[in-house]
């Protein structure tokens, strides 16, 4: 299953923000 790097980058960025908010 291939994911466009653009979408993958956005998901990774949001995930990083969520992790930062939790910590």
mmCIF entry with sequence, helices, sheets and N, C-alpha, C, O atoms, coordinates in Angstrom:
data_MODEL
# 
_entry.id   MODEL 
# 
_entity.id                         1 
_entity.type                       polymer 
_entity.pdbx_number_of_molecules   1 
# 
_entity_poly.entity_id                      1 
_entity_poly.type                           'polypeptide(L)' 
_entity_poly.nstd_linkage                   no 
_entity_poly.nstd_monomer                   no 
_entity_poly.pdbx_seq_one_letter_code       
;(UNK)(UNK)(UNK)(UNK)(UNK)(UNK)(UNK)(UNK)(UNK)(UNK)(UNK)(UNK)(UNK)(UNK)(UNK)(UNK)
(UNK)(UNK)(UNK)(UNK)(UNK)(UNK)(UNK)
;
_entity_poly.pdbx_seq_one_letter_code_can   XXXXXXXXXXXXXXXXXXXXXXX 
_entity_poly.pdbx_strand_id                 A 
# 
loop_
_entity_poly_seq.entity_id 
_entity_poly_seq.num 
_entity_poly_seq.mon_id 
_entity_poly_seq.hetero 
1 1  UNK n 
1 2  UNK n 
1 3  UNK n 
1 4  UNK n 
1 5  UNK n 
1 6  UNK n 
1 7  UNK n 
1 8  UNK n 
1 9  UNK n 
1 10 UNK n 
1 11 UNK n 
1 12 UNK n 
1 13 UNK n 
1 14 UNK n 
1 15 UNK n 
1 16 UNK n 
1 17 UNK n 
1 18 UNK n 
1 19 UNK n 
1 20 UNK n 
1 21 UNK n 
1 22 UNK n 
1 23 UNK n 
# 
_struct_asym.id          A 
_struct_asym.entity_id   1 
# 
_struct_conf.conf_type_id            HELX_P 
_struct_conf.id                      HELX_P1 
_struct_conf.pdbx_PDB_helix_id       AA1 
_struct_conf.beg_label_comp_id       UNK 
_struct_conf.beg_label_asym_id       A 
_struct_conf.beg_label_seq_id        5 
_struct_conf.pdbx_beg_PDB_ins_code   ? 
_struct_conf.end_label_comp_id       UNK 
_struct_conf.end_label_asym_id       A 
_struct_conf.end_label_seq_id        22 
_struct_conf.pdbx_end_PDB_ins_code   ? 
_struct_conf.beg_auth_comp_id        UNK 
_struct_conf.beg_auth_asym_id        A 
_struct_conf.beg_auth_seq_id         5 
_struct_conf.end_auth_comp_id        UNK 
_struct_conf.end_auth_asym_id        A 
_struct_conf.end_auth_seq_id         22 
_struct_conf.pdbx_PDB_helix_class    1 
_struct_conf.details                 ? 
_struct_conf.pdbx_PDB_helix_length   18 
# 
_struct_conf_type.id          HELX_P 
_struct_conf_type.criteria    ? 
_struct_conf_type.reference   ? 
# 
loop_
_atom_site.group_PDB 
_atom_site.id 
_atom_site.type_symbol 
_atom_site.label_atom_id 
_atom_site.label_alt_id 
_atom_site.label_comp_id 
_atom_site.label_asym_id 
_atom_site.label_entity_id 
_atom_site.label_seq_id 
_atom_site.pdbx_PDB_ins_code 
_atom_site.Cartn_x 
_atom_site.Cartn_y 
_atom_site.Cartn_z 
_atom_site.occupancy 
_atom_site.B_iso_or_equiv 
_atom_site.pdbx_formal_charge 
_atom_site.auth_seq_id 
_atom_site.auth_comp_id 
_atom_site.auth_asym_id 
_atom_site.auth_atom_id 
_atom_site.pdbx_PDB_model_num 
ATOM 1  N N  . UNK A 1 1  ? 0.861  -1.193 0.000  1.00 0.00 ? 1  UNK A N  1 
ATOM 2  C CA . UNK A 1 1  ? 0.000  0.000  0.000  1.00 0.00 ? 1  UNK A CA 1 
ATOM 3  C C  . UNK A 1 1  ? 0.896  1.242  0.000  1.00 0.00 ? 1  UNK A C  1 
ATOM 4  O O  . UNK A 1 1  ? 1.682  1.452  0.924  1.00 0.00 ? 1  UNK A O  1 
ATOM 5  N N  . UNK A 1 2  ? 0.769  2.047  -1.031 1.00 0.00 ? 2  UNK A N  1 
ATOM 6  C CA . UNK A 1 2  ? 1.609  3.245  -1.137 1.00 0.00 ? 2  UNK A CA 1 
ATOM 7  C C  . UNK A 1 2  ? 0.866  4.476  -0.648 1.00 0.00 ? 2  UNK A C  1 
ATOM 8  O O  . UNK A 1 2  ? -0.324 4.643  -0.914 1.00 0.00 ? 2  UNK A O  1 
ATOM 9  N N  . UNK A 1 3  ? 1.568  5.324  0.060  1.00 0.00 ? 3  UNK A N  1 
ATOM 10 C CA . UNK A 1 3  ? 0.967  6.574  0.540  1.00 0.00 ? 3  UNK A CA 1 
ATOM 11 C C  . UNK A 1 3  ? 1.756  7.749  -0.015 1.00 0.00 ? 3  UNK A C  1 
ATOM 12 O O  . UNK A 1 3  ? 2.984  7.752  0.075  1.00 0.00 ? 3  UNK A O  1 
ATOM 13 N N  . UNK A 1 4  ? 1.097  8.736  -0.581 1.00 0.00 ? 4  UNK A N  1 
ATOM 14 C CA . UNK A 1 4  ? 1.802  9.922  -1.088 1.00 0.00 ? 4  UNK A CA 1 
ATOM 15 C C  . UNK A 1 4  ? 2.650  10.553 0.008  1.00 0.00 ? 4  UNK A C  1 
ATOM 16 O O  . UNK A 1 4  ? 2.179  10.742 1.129  1.00 0.00 ? 4  UNK A O  1 
ATOM 17 N N  . UNK A 1 5  ? 3.887  10.877 -0.309 1.00 0.00 ? 5  UNK A N  1 
ATOM 18 C CA . UNK A 1 5  ? 4.791  11.441 0.697  1.00 0.00 ? 5  UNK A CA 1 
ATOM 19 C C  . UNK A 1 5  ? 4.225  12.722 1.298  1.00 0.00 ? 5  UNK A C  1 
ATOM 20 O O  . UNK A 1 5  ? 4.485  13.032 2.461  1.00 0.00 ? 5  UNK A O  1 
ATOM 21 N N  . UNK A 1 6  ? 3.454  13.466 0.513  1.00 0.00 ? 6  UNK A N  1 
ATOM 22 C CA . UNK A 1 6  ? 2.876  14.711 1.019  1.00 0.00 ? 6  UNK A CA 1 
ATOM 23 C C  . UNK A 1 6  ? 1.922  14.437 2.166  1.00 0.00 ? 6  UNK A C  1 
ATOM 24 O O  . UNK A 1 6  ? 1.998  15.079 3.214  1.00 0.00 ? 6  UNK A O  1 
ATOM 25 N N  . UNK A 1 7  ? 1.010  13.468 1.965  1.00 0.00 ? 7  UNK A N  1 
ATOM 26 C CA . UNK A 1 7  ? 0.044  13.129 3.016  1.00 0.00 ? 7  UNK A CA 1 
ATOM 27 C C  . UNK A 1 7  ? 0.783  12.510 4.199  1.00 0.00 ? 7  UNK A C  1 
ATOM 28 O O  . UNK A 1 7  ? 0.482  12.810 5.355  1.00 0.00 ? 7  UNK A O  1 
ATOM 29 N N  . UNK A 1 8  ? 1.744  11.653 3.905  1.00 0.00 ? 8  UNK A N  1 
ATOM 30 C CA . UNK A 1 8  ? 2.493  10.994 4.967  1.00 0.00 ? 8  UNK A CA 1 
ATOM 31 C C  . UNK A 1 8  ? 3.204  12.033 5.829  1.00 0.00 ? 8  UNK A C  1 
ATOM 32 O O  . UNK A 1 8  ? 3.281  11.887 7.048  1.00 0.00 ? 8  UNK A O  1 
ATOM 33 N N  . UNK A 1 9  ? 3.718  13.075 5.197  1.00 0.00 ? 9  UNK A N  1 
ATOM 34 C CA . UNK A 1 9  ? 4.422  14.129 5.937  1.00 0.00 ? 9  UNK A CA 1 
ATOM 35 C C  . UNK A 1 9  ? 3.448  14.863 6.857  1.00 0.00 ? 9  UNK A C  1 
ATOM 36 O O  . UNK A 1 9  ? 3.790  15.181 7.996  1.00 0.00 ? 9  UNK A O  1 
ATOM 37 N N  . UNK A 1 10 ? 2.250  15.131 6.371  1.00 0.00 ? 10 UNK A N  1 
ATOM 38 C CA . UNK A 1 10 ? 1.245  15.837 7.175  1.00 0.00 ? 10 UNK A CA 1 
ATOM 39 C C  . UNK A 1 10 ? 0.846  14.981 8.371  1.00 0.00 ? 10 UNK A C  1 
ATOM 40 O O  . UNK A 1 10 ? 0.737  15.482 9.490  1.00 0.00 ? 10 UNK A O  1 
ATOM 41 N N  . UNK A 1 11 ? 0.627  13.688 8.132  1.00 0.00 ? 11 UNK A N  1 
ATOM 42 C CA . UNK A 1 11 ? 0.240  12.785 9.226  1.00 0.00 ? 11 UNK A CA 1 
ATOM 43 C C  . UNK A 1 11 ? 1.355  12.720 10.259 1.00 0.00 ? 11 UNK A C  1 
ATOM 44 O O  . UNK A 1 11 ? 1.097  12.768 11.461 1.00 0.00 ? 11 UNK A O  1 
ATOM 45 N N  . UNK A 1 12 ? 2.600  12.610 9.790  1.00 0.00 ? 12 UNK A N  1 
ATOM 46 C CA . UNK A 1 12 ? 3.733  12.536 10.706 1.00 0.00 ? 12 UNK A CA 1 
ATOM 47 C C  . UNK A 1 12 ? 3.850  13.825 11.516 1.00 0.00 ? 12 UNK A C  1 
ATOM 48 O O  . UNK A 1 12 ? 4.170  13.791 12.705 1.00 0.00 ? 12 UNK A O  1 
ATOM 49 N N  . UNK A 1 13 ? 3.590  14.956 10.872 1.00 0.00 ? 13 UNK A N  1 
ATOM 50 C CA . UNK A 1 13 ? 3.677  16.248 11.554 1.00 0.00 ? 13 UNK A CA 1 
ATOM 51 C C  . UNK A 1 13 ? 2.609  16.345 12.637 1.00 0.00 ? 13 UNK A C  1 
ATOM 52 O O  . UNK A 1 13 ? 2.898  16.782 13.751 1.00 0.00 ? 13 UNK A O  1 
ATOM 53 N N  . UNK A 1 14 ? 1.376  15.943 12.322 1.00 0.00 ? 14 UNK A N  1 
ATOM 54 C CA . UNK A 1 14 ? 0.292  16.001 13.309 1.00 0.00 ? 14 UNK A CA 1 
ATOM 55 C C  . UNK A 1 14 ? 0.564  15.033 14.449 1.00 0.00 ? 14 UNK A C  1 
ATOM 56 O O  . UNK A 1 14 ? 0.316  15.353 15.612 1.00 0.00 ? 14 UNK A O  1 
ATOM 57 N N  . UNK A 1 15 ? 1.072  13.848 14.122 1.00 0.00 ? 15 UNK A N  1 
ATOM 58 C CA . UNK A 1 15 ? 1.381  12.870 15.163 1.00 0.00 ? 15 UNK A CA 1 
ATOM 59 C C  . UNK A 1 15 ? 2.438  13.434 16.104 1.00 0.00 ? 15 UNK A C  1 
ATOM 60 O O  . UNK A 1 15 ? 2.353  13.253 17.319 1.00 0.00 ? 15 UNK A O  1 
ATOM 61 N N  . UNK A 1 16 ? 3.434  14.119 15.542 1.00 0.00 ? 16 UNK A N  1 
ATOM 62 C CA . UNK A 1 16 ? 4.496  14.704 16.363 1.00 0.00 ? 16 UNK A CA 1 
ATOM 63 C C  . UNK A 1 16 ? 3.922  15.768 17.289 1.00 0.00 ? 16 UNK A C  1 
ATOM 64 O O  . UNK A 1 16 ? 4.337  15.871 18.444 1.00 0.00 ? 16 UNK A O  1 
ATOM 65 N N  . UNK A 1 17 ? 2.981  16.553 16.801 1.00 0.00 ? 17 UNK A N  1 
ATOM 66 C CA . UNK A 1 17 ? 2.359  17.589 17.638 1.00 0.00 ? 17 UNK A CA 1 
ATOM 67 C C  . UNK A 1 17 ? 1.574  16.947 18.778 1.00 0.00 ? 17 UNK A C  1 
ATOM 68 O O  . UNK A 1 17 ? 1.620  17.419 19.914 1.00 0.00 ? 17 UNK A O  1 
ATOM 69 N N  . UNK A 1 18 ? 0.854  15.869 18.472 1.00 0.00 ? 18 UNK A N  1 
ATOM 70 C CA . UNK A 1 18 ? 0.060  15.186 19.502 1.00 0.00 ? 18 UNK A CA 1 
ATOM 71 C C  . UNK A 1 18 ? 0.985  14.623 20.575 1.00 0.00 ? 18 UNK A C  1 
ATOM 72 O O  . UNK A 1 18 ? 0.716  14.763 21.768 1.00 0.00 ? 18 UNK A O  1 
ATOM 73 N N  . UNK A 1 19 ? 2.074  13.988 20.149 1.00 0.00 ? 19 UNK A N  1 
ATOM 74 C CA . UNK A 1 19 ? 3.026  13.418 21.105 1.00 0.00 ? 19 UNK A CA 1 
ATOM 75 C C  . UNK A 1 19 ? 3.617  14.520 21.979 1.00 0.00 ? 19 UNK A C  1 
ATOM 76 O O  . UNK A 1 19 ? 3.775  14.340 23.187 1.00 0.00 ? 19 UNK A O  1 
ATOM 77 N N  . UNK A 1 20 ? 3.941  15.653 21.377 1.00 0.00 ? 20 UNK A N  1 
ATOM 78 C CA . UNK A 1 20 ? 4.517  16.771 22.130 1.00 0.00 ? 20 UNK A CA 1 
ATOM 79 C C  . UNK A 1 20 ? 3.499  17.309 23.134 1.00 0.00 ? 20 UNK A C  1 
ATOM 80 O O  . UNK A 1 20 ? 3.868  17.709 24.238 1.00 0.00 ? 20 UNK A O  1 
ATOM 81 N N  . UNK A 1 21 ? 2.223  17.318 22.755 1.00 0.00 ? 21 UNK A N  1 
ATOM 82 C CA . UNK A 1 21 ? 1.183  17.827 23.643 1.00 0.00 ? 21 UNK A CA 1 
ATOM 83 C C  . UNK A 1 21 ? 0.975  16.880 24.825 1.00 0.00 ? 21 UNK A C  1 
ATOM 84 O O  . UNK A 1 21 ? 0.713  17.323 25.944 1.00 0.00 ? 21 UNK A O  1 
ATOM 85 N N  . UNK A 1 22 ? 1.093  15.579 24.571 1.00 0.00 ? 22 UNK A N  1 
ATOM 86 C CA . UNK A 1 22 ? 0.878  14.595 25.638 1.00 0.00 ? 22 UNK A CA 1 
ATOM 87 C C  . UNK A 1 22 ? 2.026  14.647 26.645 1.00 0.00 ? 22 UNK A C  1 
ATOM 88 O O  . UNK A 1 22 ? 1.805  14.561 27.853 1.00 0.00 ? 22 UNK A O  1 
ATOM 89 N N  . UNK A 1 23 ? 3.237  14.786 26.146 1.00 0.00 ? 23 UNK A N  1 
ATOM 90 C CA . UNK A 1 23 ? 4.392  14.735 27.045 1.00 0.00 ? 23 UNK A CA 1 
ATOM 91 C C  . UNK A 1 23 ? 4.486  15.938 27.955 1.00 0.00 ? 23 UNK A C  1 
ATOM 92 O O  . UNK A 1 23 ? 5.408  16.029 28.765 1.00 0.00 ? 23 UNK A O  1 
# 
